Amino acid sequence: MTSAKSITRSPPSSVQATTVTSSLLTVQTPGRGFTDLTSEAAKFITEVHGRDGALTLFIRHTSASLTIQENADPSVLVDLTTSLARLAPENAGWTHDTEGPDDMPAHIKTMLTQTALQIPVLNGRLALGTWQAIYLVEHRARPHRREIVLQFIGSNQ
């Protein structure tokens, strides 16, 4: 059991949401792997003068996904790719194979990860942890053009 002395919380703060701003981010992926979107998300917040609120990212695809993961050690992304390949291998005899042997595994990997993320924005900055980054995860072997909707809801004052 955790003692009450080891838990702290800042006082609540409140802002009135005065803006909803959206943008479509298009990313050409090189094929299977992770593409860091953190700087694009931060740039969007700066451009819309987002002060306090929430940034939502939503990927408009069923064979690619979004995740927040470590950005310090690239071997983390290698191990994550390996783990996803083990969970949904291409040679498992899938029924849905019209678009190739990597398509159904890509759908499963998307189902296991996320198609939307929400990140708090505090004082004009994404409230990510020190080692966190926002990634688009391409689950297909060949390059694809992916669309991500960015939406800031909050205050820009």
N, C-alpha and C positions, 0 to 999 in steps of 0.2 A: 504494500500500500504506500502511496506517495504522501509524504507529510505536506500540510498546507504551507509550510515555510519554504518549500522548494518550488512553489508555483507562484509566478507573478503575472500581472496583466496590466497593461496601460489603461488609463481612463478611456472610456468610450468617446469617440469623436463623431460628429455628424455633419454632413453637407447635404444640400438640396441638389438633386440631379437636375441640371439645367440644360444639358445637351445630350443628344444621341447622335454620334457621328460614325459613319460606316465607310469602308473602303474595300476594294477587291484586290488582293495580292495574288499575282500570278507567278508561279515558280516553275521553271524548267528543271526537272530532276535529271541527274545523270544515270538513273537506274537505281536498283536496290541500294538502300542506305539512308543515312540521316543528313538532313540539310538544316543548318542552324538558322532560325528565323528571328532570333532575339533582337538583333540590331534593327531589323525591319519593323518589328513590333514597337520598339522604343522610339524609332523615328516617327512612326504614326502618332504616338502619344504626344511627342514634341510638336508635330505639325498641327494637331488639333487643339493644342494648348491644354491638354488634359491635366487637371490638377489632382482631384481625388475622385475615385470611382472604381470602375471595373472595365478591363479589356477582355472581350470574348473573341476567341479565334475559332472558326468553324471551317473544316475542310469539306468541300463539296464532291467527295469521291468515296467509293466503297472498297478501294484497293490501296489506299494510302491513309495514314493517320497522323495524329499530333500527339506529342508527349513532352513532358518536362523531365529532363534528365541531367546528370552530371556533365559539366563542360570542361573539367580539368584534365581528366585522363582519357584519351581516345580509346583505350582498351575496353572501357565500359561499353561504348557503342558497338565494338566488335563482339563482345560477349552477348549483348542484347540481340544483335543480329543472329548470332549462333543459336541462342535460346529460342527465338521465334521460328527459326528454320526447323528446329527439333520438334516444336509444338505443332507445326503445320507443314510437314514435308511435301515436296512436290510429287513424289513418287508413291503416294498413298492410295492411288486408284480412285480419285475423285470422280464423281459423275459429271460435274460441271467443268468441262475442259475446252469449251468452244474457243476461248481466247488464248489458249495455251496452258501448259502444265503449271504455270506459276499463278494463274488467275484465282482459282478456288483457295489455295493457301493464302493469297493476299487478302481475300475477303475474311478468312478466319482470323488472320493477324490483326486486321482492322477491328473486328469484333472484340478481340482480346485487349486492344489498346483503346484509343479514344478518337472521336471525330471532332470533339469540341473541348476547349480549355477556357477557364476563366481565371484571370490574374488580377489581384487588387492593384490599383494605382494609388500611391500615396505621395503627396507633395510633388506630383509631376513625374514620378518614376515608377517603373514596374517593381512590385514588391517581391521580386525573386530572391532566393537565398544566394549566398556567395558563389556556390558552385553549380547553380541551376541555369539551364538554357532551355529555350523553346525550340523543339525540332519538328520538322515535317519528316515522317518516316515513309519512304517509298518502299512498298512491298513487292513491286513488279520488277522483273529483271531488266527490261528495256526502259529508256528515258520516257518520261511523261510530262505533260503540261498540267500542273495542278493549280487549283484555285482555292484560296483561303479568304473567307470573309473576316475582316477585322471590324469590330464594333466597340466603341468606347461609350459608356453610359456613366455620366457623373457631372462633375463641376469643372468648368474651365476658367474659374475666377479665383 
